[in-house]
Every structure is written in C-alpha cells, then in structure tokens.
C-alpha cells in the first residue's frame, strides 16, 4: 500500500488561485468604462497632435513687424483642426531666426475685436512680444537679454 497523503498536500487541480473571476461579473462590467475611457482620450490626443505636424499642416505668414534694422517679428498662422487656430511668433535677427512662442485657441479668440499683439525692443535690447486675447491672460514672449543669451539661459 502507498503512503497516506498528508491532509494539506496540494492536489494537482489545486494549483489554481481561484475557480472563478476575482470579482462578480457586474463589478467587472462597471470597471470597463474606467479602462476604455483613458484609451480613447489617449487616442484623441494622438490624433489632434499629429494633425499639427508641420509637414501635414504648414504655417503661413500672416503679419510682419519691423522693429529695427535687421530685427523683425513674424506672425505665422495655421488651422489644422476645425475651429482651432494656432499663431506662432518668430524673431528674425540679422541672418538668424528663432521661435519665441505659440498660442492655440478657438478661431473666434483671434478675431480682430478679440485679439492683438505688440512687439517692442526693451532698454536692454531684448525683443518682447505681448499677445492679448480677450477672456484669456496676456502672454509675454521674451527673446532674453544679451546677458541671458550669452550665459545660455535664453536660447
């Protein structure tokens, strides 16, 4: 005769953690929106951001303001997603160019009575652009002072 089995010895079919789902089926269905919603949001973000790819949706020049000899600010615009407009402000200094910043809102926020921008050269020789959209905080875009640019603080 064989040896008697120990009462707590594992049987071959006892290696499973559980015979059924860890939660009732109704609880699993309640968790489904919490799993699917973040995936849909992530897909939406990827689609809208890929629509703003420069190759698919290039900028066009909208306005140019000369501030001094060899110094100008150019406003570029594009609309890659319905009813959304993006404006980019680029500094042209001598032979170089540098994007100072961008702003993206609904197209109505850039209507003539809701929108304006100014470009100036400060006493320190830095170009500053102030963008105003009614209903939103003003945006200050700075080139950086000469000292900041030399130290690498502003690029």
C-alpha positions as CSV (number, residue, x, y, z in Angstrom):
1,X,0.0,0.0,0.0
2,X,1.1,3.5,-0.6
3,X,1.9,6.2,1.9
4,X,-1.1,8.1,3.3
5,X,-1.5,11.6,1.9
6,X,-0.9,14.5,4.1
7,X,-4.2,16.3,4.7
8,X,-2.7,19.7,3.5
9,X,-0.8,18.3,0.5
10,X,-1.6,20.0,-2.8
11,X,-3.7,18.1,-5.2
12,X,-2.9,18.6,-9.0
13,X,-6.1,20.6,-9.5
14,X,-5.5,22.9,-6.5
15,X,-2.7,24.9,-8.2
16,X,-5.2,27.5,-9.5
17,X,-5.5,30.7,-7.5
18,X,-9.3,30.7,-7.8
19,X,-12.0,28.8,-9.6
20,X,-13.8,32.0,-10.8
21,X,-13.2,35.6,-11.5
22,X,-11.9,37.6,-8.6
23,X,-14.9,39.9,-8.7
24,X,-18.5,39.4,-9.6
25,X,-19.3,39.8,-13.3
26,X,-21.3,43.0,-12.7
27,X,-18.3,44.6,-11.0
28,X,-16.1,43.8,-14.0
29,X,-18.6,45.5,-16.3
30,X,-18.5,48.6,-14.1
31,X,-14.7,48.7,-14.5
32,X,-14.9,48.7,-18.3
33,X,-15.5,52.5,-18.8
34,X,-12.6,53.2,-16.5
35,X,-10.3,51.2,-18.7
36,X,-11.7,52.2,-22.1
37,X,-12.1,56.0,-21.4
38,X,-8.4,56.6,-20.8
39,X,-7.5,54.7,-24.0
40,X,-10.0,56.8,-26.0
41,X,-8.6,60.0,-24.5
42,X,-5.1,59.0,-25.4
43,X,-6.1,58.2,-29.0
44,X,-7.8,61.6,-29.3
45,X,-4.7,63.4,-28.0
46,X,-2.5,61.5,-30.5
47,X,-4.9,62.3,-33.4
48,X,-5.2,66.0,-32.7
49,X,-1.5,66.5,-32.0
50,X,-0.5,64.6,-35.2
51,X,-2.8,66.9,-37.1
52,X,-0.5,69.8,-36.0
53,X,2.6,68.2,-37.7
54,X,4.4,70.8,-39.7
55,X,4.6,68.6,-42.8
56,X,0.8,68.0,-42.8
57,X,-0.3,71.4,-41.8
58,X,2.3,74.1,-42.5
59,X,2.2,77.7,-41.2
60,X,1.7,80.7,-43.5
61,X,2.9,84.2,-42.8
62,X,0.1,86.5,-41.5
63,X,2.0,89.6,-40.4
64,X,5.5,91.0,-40.2
65,X,6.6,93.9,-37.9
66,X,9.9,95.6,-38.4
67,X,11.4,96.8,-35.1
68,X,14.8,98.0,-36.1
69,X,17.4,97.4,-38.8
70,X,17.7,93.6,-39.2
71,X,15.1,92.9,-36.4
72,X,11.6,91.8,-37.1
73,X,8.9,89.6,-35.7
74,X,6.8,87.5,-38.0
75,X,3.4,86.1,-37.0
76,X,2.5,82.8,-38.7
77,X,-0.9,81.1,-38.6
78,X,-2.4,77.7,-39.3
79,X,-5.6,75.9,-38.7
80,X,-5.2,72.1,-38.6
81,X,-8.2,71.1,-36.5
82,X,-11.7,72.5,-37.3
83,X,-12.3,75.9,-35.4
84,X,-8.9,75.9,-33.8
85,X,-6.3,78.4,-34.9
86,X,-2.6,78.4,-33.9
87,X,-0.4,81.5,-34.1
88,X,3.4,81.4,-33.9
89,X,5.7,84.3,-33.3
90,X,9.2,84.2,-34.9
91,X,12.0,86.6,-34.2
92,X,14.2,87.4,-37.2
93,X,17.5,89.0,-36.1
94,X,20.2,89.6,-38.7
95,X,20.5,86.2,-40.5
96,X,19.0,84.0,-37.8
97,X,15.5,83.2,-36.7
98,X,14.1,81.9,-33.5
99,X,10.5,80.9,-32.5
100,X,9.6,82.9,-29.5
101,X,6.3,81.1,-28.8
102,X,2.9,79.9,-29.9
103,X,-0.7,80.3,-28.9
104,X,-3.6,78.0,-29.9
105,X,-7.3,78.8,-29.2
106,X,-10.6,78.7,-31.0
107,X,-10.7,80.7,-34.1
108,X,-13.1,83.3,-32.5
109,X,-10.4,84.2,-29.9
110,X,-8.2,85.5,-32.8
111,X,-11.0,87.7,-34.3
112,X,-9.9,91.3,-34.8
113,X,-12.0,92.6,-31.9
114,X,-10.7,89.9,-29.5
115,X,-7.0,89.8,-30.4
116,X,-3.9,91.9,-30.7
117,X,-0.2,91.6,-30.4
118,X,2.6,94.1,-30.0
119,X,6.4,93.7,-30.4
120,X,8.9,96.0,-28.8
121,X,12.6,96.2,-28.1
122,X,13.3,96.8,-24.4
123,X,16.0,99.1,-23.0
124,X,18.3,96.0,-22.6
125,X,17.9,95.3,-26.4
126,X,15.6,92.3,-25.9
127,X,12.6,91.7,-28.2
128,X,9.4,91.3,-26.3
129,X,6.1,90.2,-27.8
130,X,2.8,90.6,-25.8
131,X,-0.2,88.7,-27.1
132,X,-3.7,89.6,-25.9
133,X,-6.8,87.5,-26.4
134,X,-9.9,88.8,-24.7
135,X,-11.0,86.4,-22.0
136,X,-7.5,84.9,-21.6
137,X,-4.4,86.0,-19.7
138,X,-1.9,88.1,-21.7
139,X,1.1,86.2,-23.0
140,X,4.6,87.7,-22.8
141,X,7.2,86.2,-25.1
142,X,10.8,87.2,-24.5
143,X,13.9,86.8,-26.5
144,X,16.1,87.1,-23.4
145,X,18.5,89.8,-22.7
146,X,22.0,89.8,-24.2
147,X,23.4,88.7,-20.8
148,X,20.9,85.8,-20.7
149,X,21.7,84.7,-24.2
150,X,25.5,84.8,-23.5
151,X,25.0,82.7,-20.4
152,X,22.8,80.2,-22.2
153,X,19.8,81.0,-20.0
154,X,17.7,82.0,-23.0
155,X,18.3,80.3,-26.3
